[in-house]
Every structure is written in C-alpha cells, then in structure tokens.
C-alpha cells in the first residue's frame, strides 16, 4: 500500500524510522545544509 504524507514538520531520519517501522520512507530537504544533519520533511 502506498500512502502519501506531505508533512511540514522537520524531522531526522531516525525519528521517521522509529515512527514508520517496517516501511520504506522518503523525506525531502529544502537546502543542502540539512543533508549533514539528516533532517528533512516526511513525504
């Protein structure tokens, strides 16, 4: 099943992984500084 979530909350990849166990997730970033912090928006 595919579920699209367009959140506006900035999260780390660890937070997303804990909330969405056994799921494949995508998160988007809005600038390259967040790549280092592993932060993005769950999509």
C-alpha angles and dihedrals in degrees: 000000000000120000122183116209118180101193125180094203117107110229140170120245090247091057091050092048092051094050097043103043117179090015135111109232137189124205128187130215128210098204137016094248089073092059089073092048093046089231128142147131119281110244 
